[in-house]
Structures are given as C-alpha cells and as structure tokens.
Amino acid sequence: MPNNKQKGSTFERKIAKQLSLWYSDGSRDDIFGRSVTSGGWATTRAKKGQEVHSNHGDITALDPIGFALVNNVCIELKCGYKNWSIMDALDKPKKSVSQQFEKFIDQASAHTDPFWLITKKDRRNTLITMPHWLYTDYKEWFGQMVFPYIATQRLTTSIHTCTMCLDDFLCWASASYYIDSKGGGDD
C-alpha cells in the first residue's frame, strides 16, 4: 500500500499528463510535469529573497509552450490527506481554528494569484478550486458552465473560491484562454 508521499507523486504525474493532453487538444502528454521538489524549490528561493517566475506550485512546464499556463496560474495539488472537506470552508464556526481545506487554499494562494488547487480524496472525484474572479473570467470566454460547482466565501480571509470536478472543468474550459490571451503560442 503506497504512503502519502507516493500517492502525491503518482497524483502529480497523472495530473501533469492530464493537463498536457488538455492543453494540446489530446496530441501531447509531455508539456507539463512535476515541479522540482514539488514547488519546494520556489519556496526555498523565496525565503532567500531570490525571485522565481514559475515553479511555485506542484506542476511546471517541461516545454516552453506551457509557460503561458504555469506563469499565470500556480497549480497546487493535494492528495492523500484524510479528514478534510470543502464544507470546512462553509460550515465552520467563525472562531474555530483553520481547517485543512483552508490551509490548502492558503498554500495555493501564498505565492501568486490566480491559483488552481487540485484535490483528490480516496475513491472520490478530483476537484479543482480557483478564485471566484478567475471562474468569472472563464465564463466570459467559454460561456456559462452547465456542470455543478460550489462557490465559497472563506470565513478567515476574503478569498472567494469556486470548486468543481476537474473533468467537468477540462471539458468546459479550453487552453485557448492561456495560449491566445497570455502569450502561449509557438514562439
């Protein structure tokens, strides 16, 4: 039985491949990969006051065509954690301690905004959480989403988020948002 670190590494590789296929309309599975030490390299450099332009999250571009995504979105992945729920952001009492899902959001949003927080619980669908304003931008590009999603207002900070199944998001959204508008063409 794999430990949490092994689960996380396997999950990161799976998501990198899934995002590569999405970004390339199914033609490539090698555009994205796991960041050096799963984003820890950027954290270490930041602590030393050294600038980092990408690698803040768990996914990085292995090919320059992916820079438009990873330079504009911090992609943080969480898998193998127990006893957490997205509901923690909605139903906790105001004065209670920070819940695990809130800690995930804090980590994802610490270095850059916007972020994608991609989470997976055992035997559950993979979810993607992002700032609500980013979801609103996507709606302007792709139209109203027909899949269910949850919009949350965090009680501990002012970050409004939107969460949905990752597969639904990838069916609805297109990488054109980044490739066309953020400079991710074949430069």
N, C-alpha and C positions, 0 to 999 in steps of 0.2 A: 504494500500500500504506500503510495507516494506521500512525502511530507508536504507541508505548506509551501516551502521554497520550491520544490519540484513542481507542485501544482501551478505555482505562479509562473515559473519559467515556461512550462508547457502552454499555459494560457496565453502568455505574451507572444510566443511563436505562432500560435493559432490565430490570434487577433491580427498580428502583423501580416500574415498571409491573407486573411480575410479582407483587411483594408487595402492590401496591394491589388487584389482581384477587383475590388470595388473601384479603386482609383483608376485602374487601367481598363475598365469595362470587360473584365474577365480574361484579358490577354496575358497578364503577368502576375506572378505571386511573390516577386522578389524586390519590390520597390521599398518596402518598409521592413524593419527588423527590430529586435530588442535593442534598447539604448545601452551604452556602456554602463555596466553595473546598475542596470535598470533605473537610469536617471540619477544615480548617486554621484556620478562624475560632475554633473552640473551643480549639484548641491555643494559638493566639496569645493569647487572653484568659486562659487558664490560666497561661501564662508571666508575665503581668502581675498574677497573683493575683486576677483577676476571675472570678466564678462564672458557669458556664454550666450550664443544666439539660438541654439536649439539644444536638444537632449535634456530638456527639463523634465520630461515625462519618461514613460517606460517604452515608448515607440519613437524611432528615429528613421530618417530617410537613408536608405542604402544607395539610392540612385538620386541624382540631383533633381529629377522631375518631381520627386516627392517633397522637395523643400517648401513648396507653396503651402502644403498642409502643416508640416511639423514646425515651420517657422511662424505660423499663425495660430496654432492650437497646441496646447500642452495636453498630451494624451496620457492619462494616468490609468493604470489597470489594477484592479483588486480582485483576487480570487483566493479561496481557501480560508477566509475568515468566517468564524461562527458567531451566532447570536447578534446579528445586526439586521436591520430592515430599513427600507426607505421611509417607512412610517415613523421612524425615530425622529425625522426632521419635522414631522407634523404633530405628533401627539404627546411629546414630552412636556412636562411642566416647565414653566419659564425659568425657574431657579435650579433645575437639575443640572447635573454635570453633562459635559459634552458627550454625545452619543457616538458610536463607531462610524455611522454614516456621515455625521457631521465632520469627523476627523478626516474621512476620505475626501470630502469636499474641501476642507481646509488645505490639505496637502495638494490637491489638484489645482487649486486657485492661488497657491502661495507664490509661484514664480511668474505666472503670466495669466492674462485674461484675453481671450477666452480659453476654456479648457473643455475636454471631454473626459469624464470619469466613466470608465467601462468596468462594470462589476459583474461577478458571477458567483452565485451560491450553488452548492451541490444540488444536482437534479432540478435546477431552475433555469429559466431563460437568461441569456446575457442581456444586461441593461446598459443604456448609455444615458448619462446625466450631463447637462450643459447649462450654462447661464440662460435664463429665460430670454434675454435680449438676443442671444445668438439664434435660439429657436425662432424668434420673431423674424430675424433676417432671413433664415432659411425659408420660412413661409412666404416671404416676398419673392424669393427666387423660384420656389418649387410649388407654390400653392398650398392650400390647407391640407394638413395631414389627415388621412382618413383612419389611421390607426389610433388606438387608445394611448394616451400619455398622461402623466401626472405632473402638474405644476405645483411647486412648493415654495413657501416663504419660510426661510430659516429663522428660528427664534433667536439665535445667538449673534447673527450678523445680518446684514442687509442683502445677502446674495439670494436672489430669486432663481430657482432652477426649474428645469423641465426634464423629465425622465421618461424613457420609452424603451421598448425592446430594440436591441441593436439591429436585428434582422429587419424589423419594420423600418427603422431609420435608413438603413442602407438601401432598401427597396425604394424609399421615398426620395431621399436626397441623392444628389449626383456630385461627383468630384469636380464638376464644372464650376461650382461655386468658388473653389480654390484655384483650379487650373486657369480659368478665364479671368477671374477678378483679382487674384492675388499674385499673378505673375508666375504661374507654374507650367508654362508651356515648354516646348522642346528647345529652350535657349541653350 
